[in-house]
Amino acid sequence: MARDNIPASVAVRAKPNLFDIITILCVIALGVAIASATRHVLQPLNMPSAQAINLDPSYLPGYAMRTTLRMFAALFASLVFTFTYAVIAAKSRRAEMVLVPILDILQSVPILGFLTFTVVFFMGLFPGQILGVELAAIFTIFTSQAWNMAFSMYQSLKTIPEDMSEAAKCFGLTSWQRFWKLEVPAAMPGLIWNMMMSMSGGWFMIVYSETISVGNTEITLPGIGSYVGTAIVHKDLAAIFYAIGAMLFVILAYDQLLFRPLVAWSAKFRFETTNSDTDTTPWLLRLMHRTSFIRWISDYIDGFAHKVAILPIGKRPFSQSYLSKNLISSKTIDRIYIAILCLLGVAAAYYIYEAVHGHISIEEILHVIVLGFITLFRVVVMIAIATIIWVPAGIWLGLRPQWAKRTQVVAQFMAAFPANLFFPFFVVGIVHFGLNKEIWLTPLMILGTQWYILFNVVGGASTFPGDLREASKSFHIKGWLWWSKVMLPAIFPYYITGALTACGGAWNASIAAEVASWGNDTLKATGLGAYIAEATDAGNVFQVGLGMVVMSAFVIIFNRLVWHPLYDYARRRLSFS
């Protein structure tokens, strides 16, 4: 019966050919590899083979597969989080008042702060099994991937062009149809570039996520991160280079097989009415076009997704219930809502006071606040330097798809390269040349986070409408006028997303950057990050908590005074409408 509904052309095309056979064999081989790599998750924790790390390079392919599966599991969880949390924050004004500050806090809380609670939680779900530790590792990677993706979706939904919104209203799209036919396509280019950044950022956390400490017990999961950690302990430089090579191969593989096709696919969602210089079709998409059965499956899935997207779910913009709902004044509800939030805030502050009373003095709190201002100065300086370097570079690459294609893998690899591997070079250089550690340890804060600015600016420039480019050429707009009136306003919303997440990442990285060591040489700069790192090493829970609270307060206040007003300005003045 189902076959009778298939068009004849499709039925003929559905006959497999040589390319189908090759593709199917590759998919089967991938499935076998995944099954082989994941069979260990049900093993008990006391199995020696579950934690043994061998520095023999022949083990690296298996380790690379396990690390990659953890990263993609975390990426899937990040997408689910993005399509729920960020969407609710963007669409509900009252939810936005709570969710966005929480997101500010989450992106600034040090990753080690999550590990303290989540490891015990996930291991409690699956006691005595590696699965609990695997979930803790995936969640740790998730915390390095989710926040910038959520901010990207939030920014895209808040800056939908007004004329596109009016068109959706004129077509009578329901809230469900508007979401899948307007808002998600508008968010795709920026979200895909942030997914690439998230995968690269996840590499920074694999060393911490695959080596987990619970009390006096250290649990090591097989993977590239634990391989690097073991190599560092044994001071095996050859093994470190082997790991870097494996990491480069994995990045190249998922760039070719996933992100390059996604970037090409997202190009059709650009707001423009003229043909523009777009990237050539990736080889994987060309291969799929030459298949028959695989392409039929792809077309079937696309048709099913279209039917789901046009389901008449939700209210239409001109329905009576929609209009009456929006005519009702909500000032009283807002006041009650804000009052409840204030009461909760006061209760939380009182609870914190009762918990730390007698353990932390006022002088200690003031001292930590001063340290916070020192670290804030470092963060602002580094963000400014990264902006000067990467905004022009990102615009240049975004407007030139061919060059973006050539540098995409390089940018992903540089963003994925664990910044802590640079620490020994900085320590040796500072000690050897007698440099000021307060100054020269600062760049370590931005090594891993500067790429948020580059990837977001490239994503923004790549969506710049081709008809506006043609108009600027026709009016001979060049030089500083072109930068100030055309391109900088166009990419400004994307830059804000990148700078905001880079800023939060820099605060997070300050814990490692302000205390760097190699061998017996340890350098400590003055700042909030060093304070938290020293308190963590000393096991002083109250000082660690104080440092994290002060850091979160600095991030929230700075975001409220700087980034969120700029978000509002971009939404009001710099959207394509």
NORZIRA-V310781 format. One record per pair of residues at least 4 apart in sequence whose ideal C-beta (glycine too) atoms are under 8 Angstrom apart, sorted by sequence separation. I is the first residue (numbers start at 1). GAP is how many residues later the second one is. D is the distance in whole Angstrom. If there is no record, write none. Layout:
BEGIN
i=[I;I]
gap=[GAP;GAP]
d=[D;D]
END
This chain:
BEGIN
i=[1;2;6;7;8;9;10;16;17;18;19;20;21;22;23;24;25;26;27;28;29;30;31;32;33;34;35;43;47;48;55;59;60;61;62;63;64;65;66;67;68;69;70;71;72;73;74;75;76;77;78;79;80;81;82;83;84;85;86;87;88;91;92;93;94;95;96;97;98;99;100;101;102;103;104;105;109;110;111;112;113;114;115;117;118;119;120;121;122;123;130;131;132;133;134;135;136;137;138;139;140;141;142;143;145;146;147;148;149;150;151;152;153;154;155;156;160;161;162;163;164;165;166;167;169;173;174;175;176;177;178;179;180;181;182;183;184;187;188;189;190;191;192;193;194;195;196;197;198;199;201;202;205;206;207;213;214;222;223;224;225;226;227;228;229;230;231;236;237;238;239;240;241;242;243;244;245;246;247;248;249;250;251;252;253;254;255;256;257;258;259;260;261;262;263;272;281;282;283;284;285;286;287;291;292;293;294;295;296;297;298;299;300;301;302;303;304;305;306;307;315;318;319;320;321;322;323;324;330;331;332;333;334;335;336;337;338;339;340;341;342;343;344;345;346;347;348;349;350;351;352;353;356;360;361;362;363;364;365;366;367;368;369;370;371;372;373;374;375;376;377;378;379;380;381;382;383;384;385;386;387;388;389;390;391;392;393;394;395;396;400;401;402;403;404;406;407;408;409;410;411;412;413;417;419;422;423;424;425;426;427;428;429;430;435;436;437;438;442;443;445;446;450;451;452;453;454;455;456;457;458;459;460;464;465;466;467;468;469;470;471;473;477;478;479;480;481;482;483;484;485;486;487;488;491;492;493;494;495;496;497;498;499;500;501;502;503;504;505;506;509;510;511;512;517;526;527;528;529;530;531;532;533;534;540;541;542;543;544;545;546;547;548;549;550;551;552;553;554;555;556;557;558;559;560;561;562;563;564;565;566;567;568;569;570;571;6;16;45;54;81;82;109;126;127;160;168;173;178;179;213;214;221;231;234;254;255;281;317;318;360;430;435;464;472;477;481;482;483;484;517;525;535;538;558;559;569;570;43;44;45;89;90;126;212;213;220;231;270;288;289;315;316;397;398;429;516;517;524;43;88;89;125;211;212;288;315;396;397;430;515;516;3;6;16;124;173;211;212;231;232;281;477;515;535;536;40;123;126;173;211;212;220;230;231;477;515;535;40;89;122;123;125;168;210;211;220;288;397;430;472;514;515;524;88;89;122;210;228;267;429;430;514;532;209;210;227;228;231;267;513;514;531;532;535;122;123;168;210;514;85;89;119;122;168;210;211;264;426;472;514;515;121;210;211;228;264;426;514;515;532;209;210;227;263;513;514;531;532;119;122;165;206;208;264;426;510;512;85;118;164;206;207;211;264;426;468;510;511;515;206;207;210;224;510;511;514;515;528;532;205;265;509;510;115;118;207;261;264;423;511;512;118;160;164;206;207;224;260;422;468;507;511;528;160;224;261;464;528;260;261;37;114;115;161;419;422;511;36;114;157;160;224;256;461;464;528;156;256;257;464;37;38;256;419;36;37;111;114;157;419;461;156;157;418;460;461;34;38;156;460;33;37;111;111;415;460;461;153;156;457;460;34;152;155;156;459;460;415;106;414;457;152;153;456;457;152;415;456;107;411;415;106;107;152;456;457;149;152;453;456;411;455;103;107;203;411;454;507;149;453;456;148;149;452;453;103;411;452;507;103;507;148;149;452;453;148;452;200;451;504;146;199;449;450;503;145;148;449;452;100;144;145;404;449;199;503;145;446;449;503;144;145;448;449;144;404;196;394;398;500;144;199;382;386;390;394;398;446;449;503;77;81;89;141;144;381;382;385;389;390;393;394;397;398;401;445;448;77;143;391;394;395;398;399;447;86;90;196;382;383;386;390;394;398;399;446;500;70;74;78;82;86;90;141;195;378;382;386;390;393;394;397;398;445;499;73;74;77;81;85;86;89;140;141;399;444;445;87;91;379;387;391;394;395;398;70;74;78;82;86;90;192;195;378;386;390;394;496;70;74;78;81;82;86;90;140;141;382;444;445;77;81;140;444;445;71;75;79;82;83;87;192;193;383;399;496;70;74;78;82;86;138;192;442;496;78;137;441;444;136;137;441;192;492;493;496;137;441;136;189;493;188;189;492;493;133;50;189;188;189;493;46;441;492;493;45;47;186;442;44;45;137;185;441;445;489;490;44;45;186;489;43;44;133;437;490;42;43;134;437;438;41;42;45;133;437;438;41;42;423;427;40;41;419;426;427;428;431;123;130;427;87;395;420;431;41;115;119;398;419;423;428;430;111;120;423;424;427;119;423;427;112;395;427;111;115;391;394;391;391;164;387;468;82;161;465;387;79;383;386;383;75;78;383;279;280;75;277;278;279;383;75;277;379;382;279;280;279;75;379;71;74;180;181;378;379;180;181;180;71;379;71;177;375;378;176;177;177;267;71;176;177;375;70;176;177;176;177;174;175;176;67;70;174;175;375;70;174;175;174;174;67;173;172;173;172;260;263;172;169;260;168;169;259;378;374;375;70;255;259;374;375;255;374;375;66;371;66;67;371;372;66;67;252;255;371;67;251;63;64;371;62;63;64;368;371;63;251;251;59;63;368;60;63;248;251;247;53;60;51;59;51;53;247;51;52;247;51;50;55;53;244;45;53;55;55;375;53;368;372;376;55;364;368;371;372;375;55;240;365;369;372;40;57;60;64;68;360;364;368;372;376;60;63;64;67;359;360;55;57;61;64;365;60;64;68;356;360;276;277;356;228;276;356;274;275;270;271;273;274;228;270;272;274;276;269;270;271;272;273;267;270;272;270;272;274;352;263;207;196;200;204;206;199;200;203;207;201;202;203;204;200;201;203;204;196;200;204;199;197;94;94;97;97;94;98;97;204;201;201;200;197;197;197;196;197;194;193;194;193;23;23;193;194;190;193;192;19;23;24;190;193;24;189;190;19;20;23;19;20;17;19;20;189;190;17;20;189;16;17;19;16;15;16;14;15;13;14;13;14;13;10;10;194;148;152;190;201;271;152;190;159;155;155;155;155;152;151;148;151;148;151;148;147;147;107;108;107;111;107;110;108;109;112;104;108;107;110;158;159;155;159;158;162;163;164;161;163;155;159;160;161;162;159;161;110;112;113;113;110;109;110;109;108;109;108;108;105;108;104;107;105;104;105;104;101;104;101;100]
gap=[4;4;4;4;4;4;4;4;4;4;4;4;4;4;4;4;4;4;4;4;4;4;4;4;4;4;4;4;4;4;4;4;4;4;4;4;4;4;4;4;4;4;4;4;4;4;4;4;4;4;4;4;4;4;4;4;4;4;4;4;4;4;4;4;4;4;4;4;4;4;4;4;4;4;4;4;4;4;4;4;4;4;4;4;4;4;4;4;4;4;4;4;4;4;4;4;4;4;4;4;4;4;4;4;4;4;4;4;4;4;4;4;4;4;4;4;4;4;4;4;4;4;4;4;4;4;4;4;4;4;4;4;4;4;4;4;4;4;4;4;4;4;4;4;4;4;4;4;4;4;4;4;4;4;4;4;4;4;4;4;4;4;4;4;4;4;4;4;4;4;4;4;4;4;4;4;4;4;4;4;4;4;4;4;4;4;4;4;4;4;4;4;4;4;4;4;4;4;4;4;4;4;4;4;4;4;4;4;4;4;4;4;4;4;4;4;4;4;4;4;4;4;4;4;4;4;4;4;4;4;4;4;4;4;4;4;4;4;4;4;4;4;4;4;4;4;4;4;4;4;4;4;4;4;4;4;4;4;4;4;4;4;4;4;4;4;4;4;4;4;4;4;4;4;4;4;4;4;4;4;4;4;4;4;4;4;4;4;4;4;4;4;4;4;4;4;4;4;4;4;4;4;4;4;4;4;4;4;4;4;4;4;4;4;4;4;4;4;4;4;4;4;4;4;4;4;4;4;4;4;4;4;4;4;4;4;4;4;4;4;4;4;4;4;4;4;4;4;4;4;4;4;4;4;4;4;4;4;4;4;4;4;4;4;4;4;4;4;4;4;4;4;4;4;4;4;4;4;4;4;4;4;4;4;4;4;4;4;4;4;4;4;4;4;4;4;4;4;4;4;4;4;4;4;4;4;4;4;4;4;4;4;4;4;4;4;5;5;5;5;5;5;5;5;5;5;5;5;5;5;5;5;5;5;5;5;5;5;5;5;5;5;5;5;5;5;5;5;5;5;5;5;5;5;5;5;5;5;6;6;6;6;6;6;6;6;6;6;6;6;6;6;6;6;6;6;6;6;6;7;7;7;7;7;7;7;7;7;7;7;7;7;8;8;8;8;8;8;8;8;8;8;8;8;8;8;9;9;9;9;9;9;9;9;9;9;9;9;10;10;10;10;10;10;10;10;10;10;10;10;10;10;10;10;11;11;11;11;11;11;11;11;11;11;12;12;12;12;12;12;12;12;12;12;12;13;13;13;13;13;14;14;14;14;14;14;14;14;14;14;14;14;15;15;15;15;15;15;15;15;15;16;16;16;16;16;16;16;16;17;17;17;17;17;17;17;17;17;18;18;18;18;18;18;18;18;18;18;18;18;19;19;19;19;19;19;19;19;19;19;20;20;20;20;21;21;21;21;21;21;21;21;22;22;22;22;22;22;22;22;22;22;22;22;23;23;23;23;23;24;24;25;25;25;25;25;25;25;26;26;26;26;26;26;26;26;26;27;27;27;27;28;28;28;28;29;29;29;29;29;29;29;30;30;30;30;30;31;31;31;31;32;32;32;33;33;33;33;34;34;34;34;35;35;35;35;35;35;36;37;37;37;38;38;38;38;39;39;39;40;40;40;41;41;41;41;41;42;42;42;42;43;43;44;44;44;44;44;44;45;45;45;46;46;46;46;47;47;47;47;48;48;49;49;49;49;50;50;51;51;51;52;52;52;52;52;53;53;53;53;54;54;54;54;54;55;55;56;56;56;56;57;57;57;57;58;58;59;59;59;59;60;60;60;60;60;60;60;60;60;60;61;61;61;61;61;61;61;61;61;61;61;61;61;61;61;61;61;62;62;62;62;62;62;62;62;63;63;63;63;63;63;63;63;63;63;63;63;64;64;64;64;64;64;64;64;64;64;64;64;64;64;64;64;64;64;65;65;65;65;65;65;65;65;65;65;65;65;66;66;66;66;66;66;66;66;67;67;67;67;67;67;67;67;67;67;67;67;67;68;68;68;68;68;68;68;68;68;68;68;68;69;69;69;69;69;70;70;70;70;70;70;70;70;70;70;70;71;71;71;71;71;71;71;71;71;72;72;72;72;73;73;73;74;74;74;74;75;75;76;77;77;78;78;78;78;79;80;80;81;81;81;82;82;82;82;83;83;83;83;84;84;84;84;84;84;84;84;85;85;85;85;86;86;86;86;86;87;87;87;87;87;88;88;88;88;88;88;89;89;89;89;90;90;90;90;90;90;90;91;91;91;92;92;92;92;93;93;93;93;93;93;93;93;94;94;94;94;94;95;95;95;96;96;96;97;97;97;97;100;104;107;108;108;109;110;111;112;116;116;116;119;120;120;120;122;122;123;123;123;123;123;124;124;124;124;125;125;126;127;127;128;128;128;128;128;128;129;129;130;131;131;132;132;132;132;133;133;134;134;135;135;135;135;136;136;136;137;137;138;138;138;139;139;139;139;139;140;140;140;141;142;143;143;144;144;145;145;145;146;148;148;149;149;149;149;152;152;153;153;153;153;153;154;154;154;155;155;156;156;156;156;157;157;157;157;157;158;158;159;159;159;160;160;160;160;160;161;161;162;163;163;163;164;164;165;165;166;167;167;168;168;169;169;169;170;170;170;171;172;172;173;173;174;174;175;176;176;177;178;178;178;179;179;179;179;179;179;181;181;181;181;181;182;182;182;182;182;182;182;182;182;182;183;183;183;183;183;183;184;185;185;185;185;186;186;186;186;186;189;189;189;190;190;190;191;191;192;192;192;192;193;193;193;193;193;194;194;194;194;194;195;195;195;196;196;196;197;199;211;212;212;212;212;213;213;213;213;214;214;214;214;215;215;215;215;216;216;216;217;218;239;240;240;241;243;243;244;244;247;250;251;254;255;258;259;259;261;262;262;263;264;265;265;265;266;266;267;268;268;269;269;269;270;270;270;271;271;271;272;272;273;273;273;273;273;274;274;274;275;275;275;276;277;277;278;278;279;279;282;282;283;286;289;303;304;304;304;304;305;307;307;334;338;339;341;342;345;346;349;349;350;350;353;354;357;394;396;397;397;398;398;399;399;399;400;400;401;401;409;411;412;412;413;413;413;413;414;414;415;415;415;415;415;416;416;422;424;431;435;438;439;441;442;443;443;444;446;447;447;448;448;450;451;451;452;455;455;459;464]
d=[8;7;5;7;6;6;6;4;8;7;6;6;6;6;6;6;6;6;6;6;6;6;6;6;6;6;6;5;8;6;8;6;6;7;7;6;6;6;7;6;6;6;6;6;6;7;6;7;7;6;6;6;6;5;5;6;6;6;6;6;6;8;6;7;8;5;5;8;6;6;7;7;6;6;7;6;5;8;7;7;8;5;6;6;6;6;6;7;7;7;6;6;7;6;6;6;7;7;6;7;7;6;6;8;7;6;6;6;7;6;6;6;6;6;6;7;6;7;6;6;7;7;6;6;8;4;7;6;7;5;5;5;5;7;6;6;7;5;6;7;6;6;7;7;6;7;7;6;6;8;7;7;5;6;7;7;8;6;7;6;6;6;6;6;7;6;8;7;7;6;6;7;6;6;6;6;7;6;6;6;6;7;6;6;6;5;5;6;8;6;6;7;6;6;7;6;5;7;6;7;6;7;7;5;6;7;6;6;6;6;6;6;6;6;6;7;7;6;6;7;5;7;7;6;6;7;6;7;6;6;7;6;6;6;6;7;6;6;6;6;6;6;6;6;6;6;6;6;6;6;6;6;5;5;7;6;6;6;6;7;7;6;7;7;7;6;7;7;6;6;6;6;6;6;7;6;6;7;7;6;5;8;7;6;6;6;6;6;6;6;6;6;7;6;6;8;6;6;6;6;6;6;6;7;8;6;6;6;6;6;6;6;6;8;7;6;5;8;8;7;7;5;7;6;6;6;6;6;6;6;6;7;7;7;7;6;6;6;7;6;6;8;5;5;7;6;6;5;6;6;7;6;6;6;6;6;7;6;6;6;7;6;6;7;6;6;7;7;6;7;5;5;7;7;6;7;7;7;6;6;6;6;7;6;6;6;6;6;6;6;6;6;6;6;6;7;6;6;6;6;6;6;6;5;6;7;7;6;7;6;6;6;6;6;5;6;5;6;7;5;8;8;7;4;7;6;5;4;6;6;5;7;6;4;7;7;6;5;6;7;6;5;5;7;4;5;8;6;6;8;4;6;5;8;7;6;7;7;8;8;8;6;7;4;7;8;5;8;7;6;7;6;6;6;6;7;7;7;5;5;5;5;6;7;5;6;4;7;5;6;7;5;7;8;8;7;6;8;8;4;7;8;7;7;4;6;8;4;7;7;5;7;8;8;5;6;5;5;6;4;5;6;7;5;7;8;8;7;6;5;6;7;8;8;6;6;7;4;8;5;8;7;4;8;8;8;7;6;7;7;8;8;7;6;6;4;7;8;4;5;6;7;8;4;5;8;7;8;7;5;8;7;8;4;5;5;6;7;4;5;4;6;4;5;7;6;4;5;7;5;7;8;6;7;6;8;6;7;7;5;6;6;4;5;5;6;7;7;4;4;3;8;7;5;3;8;7;7;6;7;8;8;8;8;8;5;6;5;6;7;5;7;7;7;7;8;5;6;4;7;8;8;5;7;6;6;5;7;6;7;5;7;7;6;8;7;6;8;8;6;6;6;8;7;7;5;8;7;8;6;7;4;8;7;4;8;5;6;5;8;4;7;6;6;8;7;5;7;7;4;4;6;6;6;7;7;7;8;5;6;5;3;7;7;7;7;6;7;4;7;7;6;5;6;5;6;5;8;6;4;7;7;6;8;8;5;6;6;4;7;3;6;7;6;8;7;7;7;6;5;4;8;5;6;5;6;6;8;8;7;7;6;6;6;5;5;6;4;8;8;6;7;8;8;6;8;4;8;4;7;7;7;7;6;8;7;7;6;7;3;8;5;5;7;5;5;7;8;7;7;7;6;8;6;6;6;5;4;6;6;7;7;8;8;5;4;7;7;7;8;8;7;8;5;7;7;5;6;8;8;7;8;6;7;5;8;8;7;5;6;7;8;5;3;2;8;8;5;7;5;6;7;4;5;5;7;5;4;4;4;8;5;7;4;5;7;5;8;5;5;6;7;6;6;7;7;7;5;7;7;7;6;6;8;5;7;6;4;4;5;4;4;7;8;6;5;7;6;6;5;4;4;8;5;5;6;6;5;8;7;4;7;6;4;4;8;6;6;7;8;7;7;5;8;8;8;5;6;6;5;5;7;8;6;7;6;8;4;6;6;8;6;6;5;8;7;6;7;6;6;5;4;5;8;5;7;6;5;6;5;7;6;8;6;5;8;6;8;7;7;6;7;6;4;5;8;8;8;6;6;8;5;7;7;5;5;8;6;5;7;7;5;8;7;7;6;5;6;5;6;8;5;6;5;7;6;7;6;6;7;7;4;8;5;6;8;5;7;6;8;8;4;8;6;6;7;7;4;5;6;7;8;7;6;6;6;7;8;7;7;6;7;8;8;7;6;7;7;8;6;7;6;7;6;6;4;8;6;8;6;7;7;6;6;6;6;7;8;6;8;5;6;6;8;6;8;6;4;8;8;5;7;8;7;7;7;8;6;8;8;8;6;7;5;8;8;8;4;8;6;7;4;6;7;6;3;7;8;4;6;6;5;7;7;5;8;7;7;7;7;4;7;8;7;7;7;6;4;7;6;8;5;4;5;7;6;7;7;6;4;6;5;5;5;6;6;4;6;7;5;8;8;7;5;6;7;5;5;5;5;8;8;6;7;5;6;6;8;6;7;6;8;5;7;7;8;8;8;8;8;7;5;8;7;6;6;6;8;5;6;5;6;7;8;6;8;7;8;6;7;7;6;8;7;8;6;5;6;6;7;5;5;7;7;7;8;8;4;7;5;5;8;7;8;5;5;7;6;6;8;8;7;7;3;7;8;7;8;7;8;5;8;5;4;4;7;8;8;5;5;5;7;6;5;7;8;6;7;8;7;8;5;8;8;7;8;4;7;7;8;7;6;4;8;6;6;6;4;8;7;6;8;7;8;8;5;7;7;5;7;8;7;6;6;4;6;8;7;5;7;7;7;8;6;7;7;3;7;6;6;8;4;8;8;5;7;5;5;5;5;6;8;8;4;6;7;7;6;5;8;5;8;6;6;4;6;7;5;6;7;4;6;6;7;8;6;7;6;8;5;8;7;5;5;7;7;5;5;5;7;6;8;6;4;6;7;6;5;4;7;7;6;5;8;7;7;6;8;5;7;6;7;5;5;7;8;8;5;5;8;8;7;4;4;5;4;7;7;8;6;7;6;8;8;6;6;6;8;5;4;8;8;7;5;6;5;6;5;8;7]
END
